């Protein structure tokens, strides 16, 4: 009988030890992850770049500073694509290629593109005042372009609407935001076109403008004019997705605590587009191939409008680095919102695209410079005659 008890004791201990090794890991170990997905026809040099990028993001992941997806492409060819970590920590669901991330302020790039599409079709004029389209708008002198390049001087609705944003279970619309904003008559930060002043209000108003001019809900316009035509099958605004669906990633802080939402998550234009790295690659390539807006319209978007900013600058929906250098010029946008971090970077001269999306507030999502260093260390120096 004692021998039987002893056997049962050891059996229970064995099962407990086995169970303790599953279900509690916060990260999916890189050596067990699927290999990085890249184009099948990479050159030897490109394969070397891919291997270095793989090592870089595996190291980020092992160090606990990256949980998400990354895609690097050049000349229309995907050099590196990989997904690492968890979509849902509670249920230990791993990220996949179809996992959708909140783009946060990277959504502004999409909003600006939508506005420029309507401008190109002569349905609106970015040089006209916003008041031309919304006569009850109380802030005089603010043009559509001032909204696009963050020179409107308008207060940020996220700071003005304190009580309204935290009404339980309230899904604020852009029209609601507009109504609250004009009723409060909050003081401007600066006069129009005086200096750069980043404000989410600008792009929430642009979302409302797209709706009025197109006659469609903002989500529907993006779906009809961008997402469906470009094959972006896993991209939509927060109003068109199921937040409880397995494909929708859950947001976390640096200590893996879930991050909640508030009413402002449902205001569109400044944020709240959900997408994948591959879908954003399709969007980037469509821009490079002039499928969405004309080259001259893109040139408007990639022009620096805040001359008082010396090192970096802002165009129409795009931040810029090296904006005075035609070889190094980079247009990009980063995002940070409720547990999500995102980077969407494009170097125009060599059609490079770098996309990093994360559903945890970890800093590696912004380490795109390390990607550039790997890319450029393997590439011959650019000459003045290249790509002319």
C-alpha positions in Angstrom: 0.0 0.0 0.0 2.8 2.4 0.8 4.5 1.5 -2.4 1.2 2.4 -4.3 1.0 5.8 -2.5 4.6 6.5 -3.5 3.9 5.7 -7.1 0.9 8.0 -7.1 2.9 10.8 -5.5 5.6 10.6 -8.2 3.0 10.5 -11.0 1.3 13.7 -9.7 4.7 15.4 -9.4 5.5 14.5 -12.9 2.2 15.8 -14.3 2.6 19.1 -12.4 6.1 19.7 -13.7 4.9 19.0 -17.2 2.0 21.4 -16.9 4.1 24.2 -15.4 6.1 24.4 -18.7 3.0 25.3 -20.8 0.5 28.2 -20.8 2.6 30.7 -18.8 5.2 31.9 -21.2 4.8 35.5 -22.1 6.7 35.2 -25.4 6.8 32.6 -28.1 10.5 31.6 -28.3 12.1 32.7 -31.6 13.8 29.3 -32.2 10.3 27.7 -32.2 8.8 30.4 -34.5 8.2 30.0 -38.2 11.1 31.2 -40.3 11.0 34.7 -41.6 8.9 34.9 -44.7 10.6 36.6 -47.7 10.5 36.6 -51.4 11.7 33.4 -52.9 14.0 35.0 -55.4 16.4 37.0 -53.2 19.9 37.5 -54.3 22.8 36.4 -52.0 23.2 39.9 -50.8 19.5 40.3 -50.1 19.4 37.0 -48.2 22.3 38.2 -46.1 20.3 41.3 -45.3 17.3 39.2 -44.4 19.4 37.0 -42.1 20.7 40.1 -40.3 17.2 41.5 -39.8 16.1 38.2 -38.5 18.8 38.2 -35.9 18.0 41.8 -34.9 14.3 41.2 -34.3 14.9 37.8 -32.6 17.3 39.6 -30.2 14.7 42.4 -29.6 12.2 39.6 -28.8 14.5 37.7 -26.5 15.3 40.9 -24.7 11.6 41.5 -24.1 11.4 44.8 -26.1 9.4 43.6 -29.1 6.1 41.8 -29.5 4.6 42.3 -33.0 5.2 42.0 -36.7 7.8 43.5 -39.1 8.1 43.8 -42.8 10.9 45.3 -44.9 10.7 45.7 -48.7 12.7 47.4 -51.3 11.9 47.8 -55.0 8.6 46.0 -54.5 10.3 42.9 -53.2 9.8 41.7 -49.6 13.2 41.2 -48.0 12.1 40.3 -44.6 8.8 39.5 -42.9 8.3 38.1 -39.5 5.8 37.9 -36.6 6.8 37.3 -33.0 4.9 37.0 -29.8 1.3 37.1 -28.5 -1.9 38.4 -29.8 -3.9 37.6 -26.6 -1.8 36.8 -23.5 -4.8 35.6 -21.4 -5.6 32.8 -23.9 -2.0 32.5 -25.0 -2.9 33.1 -28.6 0.1 33.7 -30.9 0.3 36.5 -33.5 -0.1 35.5 -37.1 0.3 37.2 -40.5 -3.5 38.0 -40.3 -3.3 39.6 -36.9 -4.7 43.2 -37.0 -3.0 46.0 -35.1 -4.4 49.4 -34.3 -2.2 51.7 -36.4 -2.6 54.7 -34.0 -1.3 57.9 -35.7 -0.1 56.0 -38.7 -3.8 56.2 -39.6 -3.2 59.9 -40.4 -1.3 58.8 -43.5 -4.4 57.1 -44.8 -6.6 60.0 -43.9 -4.4 62.5 -45.7 -4.4 60.2 -48.7 -8.2 60.2 -48.7 -8.3 64.0 -48.6 -5.8 64.3 -51.4 -7.8 61.9 -53.5 -10.8 64.2 -53.2 -8.6 67.2 -53.8 -7.3 65.6 -57.0 -10.8 64.9 -58.2 -11.7 68.6 -57.5 -14.3 67.7 -55.0 -12.6 69.8 -52.4 -9.8 72.4 -52.4 -7.2 72.1 -49.6 -6.5 75.8 -49.9 -10.0 76.7 -48.8 -11.0 77.4 -45.2 -12.6 74.5 -43.3 -15.4 77.0 -42.6 -16.2 76.9 -46.3 -17.4 73.3 -45.8 -18.7 73.7 -42.2 -20.1 77.2 -41.9 -20.7 77.0 -38.2 -17.0 76.3 -37.5 -16.0 79.0 -35.0 -12.3 79.2 -35.8 -11.6 81.6 -38.6 -8.7 81.4 -41.1 -8.1 77.6 -40.8 -7.6 76.0 -44.2 -7.9 72.3 -45.0 -4.1 72.4 -45.7 -3.6 73.8 -42.2 -5.3 70.7 -40.8 -3.2 68.4 -43.0 0.2 69.9 -42.0 -0.7 70.5 -38.4 -0.5 74.3 -38.6 -4.1 75.1 -37.7 -3.3 76.1 -34.1 -6.4 74.3 -32.9 -6.6 72.8 -29.4 -6.4 69.0 -29.1 -9.9 67.5 -28.5 -8.3 64.8 -26.4 -7.4 67.4 -23.8 -10.5 69.6 -24.2 -13.1 66.9 -23.9 -12.2 65.4 -20.6 -15.6 64.4 -19.1 -17.1 63.3 -22.4 -14.3 60.9 -23.3 -14.9 58.8 -20.2 -18.6 58.2 -20.3 -19.0 54.4 -19.8 -19.6 52.4 -23.0 -19.8 55.6 -25.1 -18.6 55.3 -28.7 -18.0 58.9 -29.7 -18.5 59.8 -33.4 -16.6 62.5 -35.3 -19.9 64.5 -35.4 -20.1 64.2 -31.6 -16.5 65.4 -31.3 -17.2 68.3 -33.6 -20.4 69.3 -31.6 -18.6 69.2 -28.3 -15.6 71.1 -29.6 -17.5 74.0 -31.1 -19.8 74.2 -28.0 -16.8 74.7 -25.7 -15.1 77.3 -27.9 -11.7 76.3 -26.5 -8.9 78.8 -26.9 -6.5 78.3 -29.9 -3.0 77.3 -29.2 -1.7 79.6 -32.0 -3.1 81.6 -34.9 -3.5 79.6 -38.2 -0.3 78.8 -40.1 1.9 80.4 -37.4 3.9 77.3 -36.5 3.7 73.5 -36.4 1.5 72.2 -33.6 0.6 68.5 -33.7 -3.1 68.1 -32.8 -5.4 65.1 -33.2 -8.3 67.5 -33.7 -6.9 68.3 -37.2 -7.3 64.7 -38.5 -10.6 64.1 -36.7 -12.0 67.1 -38.6 -10.5 65.8 -41.8 -12.4 62.5 -41.3 -15.6 64.5 -40.9 -14.7 66.4 -44.1 -14.2 63.2 -46.1 -17.7 62.1 -45.0 -19.4 65.3 -46.0 -17.7 65.6 -49.4 -18.0 62.0 -50.4 -21.4 61.4 -49.0 -20.2 58.2 -47.3 -19.2 57.2 -43.8 -15.5 57.6 -43.4 -15.1 53.8 -42.9 -17.0 53.1 -46.0 -15.0 55.6 -48.1 -11.7 54.0 -47.0 -13.1 50.5 -47.8 -14.4 51.4 -51.2 -11.6 53.7 -52.4 -8.5 52.2 -50.8 -8.8 48.9 -48.8 -10.8 46.8 -51.3 -9.2 48.1 -54.5 -5.7 47.6 -53.1 -6.4 44.1 -51.8 -6.0 45.1 -48.1 -8.1 42.3 -46.9 -7.3 42.7 -43.2 -7.7 46.5 -42.8 -10.7 48.4 -41.5 -11.5 51.0 -38.9 -12.6 50.1 -35.4 -16.2 50.5 -36.4 -16.0 47.7 -39.0 -14.2 45.0 -36.9 -15.0 42.7 -34.0 -12.7 43.6 -31.2 -13.2 40.2 -29.7 -12.2 38.4 -32.9 -9.1 36.3 -32.7 -7.5 38.3 -35.5 -7.8 41.5 -33.6 -4.8 41.9 -31.3 -5.2 42.8 -27.7 -3.2 45.8 -26.4 -0.8 45.7 -23.4 1.5 47.9 -21.4 5.1 47.1 -20.8 4.2 44.8 -17.9 1.7 42.8 -20.0 -1.3 44.4 -18.3 -4.3 44.9 -20.7 -4.9 48.5 -21.8 -8.5 49.7 -22.0 -10.3 51.9 -24.5 -12.4 55.1 -24.1 -14.9 57.0 -26.2 -12.1 58.6 -28.3 -11.1 55.3 -29.8 -14.2 55.5 -32.0 -13.3 59.0 -33.4 -11.7 58.3 -36.8 -9.2 60.1 -39.0 -6.5 60.6 -36.3 -6.3 56.9 -35.4 -8.3 53.7 -35.1 -7.5 52.0 -38.4 -6.5 48.4 -37.8 -4.3 46.6 -40.3 -1.4 44.2 -40.9 2.1 44.7 -42.0 1.4 43.1 -45.4 -1.6 45.3 -46.1 0.4 48.4 -45.3 3.1 47.1 -47.7 0.4 47.0 -50.4 -0.6 50.6 -49.5 3.0 51.7 -49.7 3.6 50.0 -53.1 0.4 51.5 -54.5 1.8 54.9 -53.7 5.2 54.1 -55.2 3.4 52.9 -58.4 1.1 56.0 -58.4 -2.0 53.9 -58.3 -3.8 56.1 -55.6 -2.8 59.7 -56.3 -0.6 61.3 -58.9 3.1 62.0 -58.5 2.5 65.7 -58.3 -0.1 65.2 -55.6 2.3 63.0 -53.7 4.9 65.7 -54.0 2.5 68.1 -52.2 2.3 65.5 -49.4 6.1 65.1 -49.2 6.9 68.8 -49.1 8.1 70.4 -45.8 5.7 73.1 -44.7 7.1 74.1 -41.3 10.3 75.9 -42.1 10.9 76.7 -38.4 11.7 73.0 -37.9 15.3 72.4 -38.9 16.0 68.6 -38.5 12.7 66.9 -39.2 9.5 68.3 -40.7 5.9 67.6 -41.6 4.2 67.5 -45.0 0.5 66.6 -45.6 0.1 63.6 -43.4 3.8 62.6 -43.4 6.7 63.3 -41.1 10.0 63.7 -42.8 13.7 63.0 -42.1 16.6 64.3 -44.3 13.9 66.3 -46.1 16.5 68.4 -47.9 18.4 65.4 -49.2 16.9 63.8 -52.4 18.8 60.6 -51.8 18.2 60.1 -48.1 14.8 61.7 -47.8 12.4 59.6 -45.7 8.7 60.1 -45.3 7.1 58.3 -42.3 4.7 58.3 -39.4 4.8 56.7 -36.0 1.9 55.8 -33.8 1.4 55.3 -30.1 -2.1 54.7 -28.7 -3.6 52.6 -25.9 -1.0 49.8 -25.8 -0.1 49.9 -29.5 3.0 51.3 -31.2 3.5 51.5 -34.9 6.1 52.6 -37.4 5.5 53.1 -41.2 8.7 54.4 -42.9 9.4 54.9 -46.6 12.6 56.1 -48.3 11.5 57.5 -51.7 14.7 57.3 -53.7 15.1 53.5 -53.5 11.4 52.6 -52.8 12.3 51.2 -49.4 9.4 50.4 -47.0 9.8 49.5 -43.3 6.7 48.6 -41.3 6.8 47.6 -37.6 3.5 47.0 -35.7 3.3 46.1 -32.0 0.4 45.5 -29.6 2.6 46.2 -26.5 4.2 49.4 -25.4 7.8 48.3 -26.1 10.4 50.6 -27.6 11.8 48.4 -30.4 8.9 49.3 -32.6 10.7 52.6 -33.2 14.2 51.2 -33.8 13.8 51.6 -37.6 17.2 53.3 -37.8 18.8 49.9 -37.1 17.0 48.5 -40.1 18.3 51.2 -42.3 21.8 50.5 -41.1 21.5 46.9 -42.1 20.0 47.7 -45.5 22.6 50.4 -46.3 25.6 48.4 -45.1 24.8 45.8 -47.8 24.0 48.3 -50.6 26.5 50.2 -52.8 26.5 53.9 -52.3 24.0 55.9 -54.3 25.2 58.1 -57.2 23.7 61.2 -58.6 22.8 59.3 -61.8 21.0 56.4 -60.2 17.3 56.1 -60.9 17.2 59.2 -63.0 
